[in-house]
Amino acid sequence: MSKKTIILFSGDYDKVMAAFVIANGAAAMDDEVTMFFTFWGLNAIRKPEGGGALTGKPKSTIQKMFSAMMPRGAERLRMSKMNFAGAGPKMLKMVMKSENVMSVSQLIETAQEQNIKFIACTMSMDVMGIRQEELIDGIEYAGVATYLAEADEGNVNLFI
């Protein structure tokens, strides 16, 4: 069995979609896959509704600003190119639906069903004021050393 790792740094809809297409393809080929979500990539795994009451130390003013300005969930991400004030993702989603291409949310669900390991970067979470309860269920929380240990075993390591 081969092992693949993907660092998802981008929070752009099209780049997140590409990361999950690759991850799901590798898992379908019986490869072990780990995805490490850091900085803007964390937005792809944020709960759309916010996550309820927060625990831990209160967010700083800047962390609250980050949280308010960043999209909540995969379907609210912007495009890397041709965003057109938010119309770009809507147009892409319409074409994807007409061509029977899975949405990013569906790709995320499929990844979880295929036991792809999701690791949220705790340092990025701290910097950006994102709490565990704001992220989807079924993920792990760790730092870069954990990702690097996974990558050491991988035969393909991608940064998206």
Helices and strands as residue ranges (DSSP letters): E 3-8, H 13-28, E 32-37, G 39-45, H 61-69, G 74-76, G 84-86, H 87-98, H 104-113, E 117-121, H 122-128, G 132-134, E 140-142, H 144-153, E 156-159
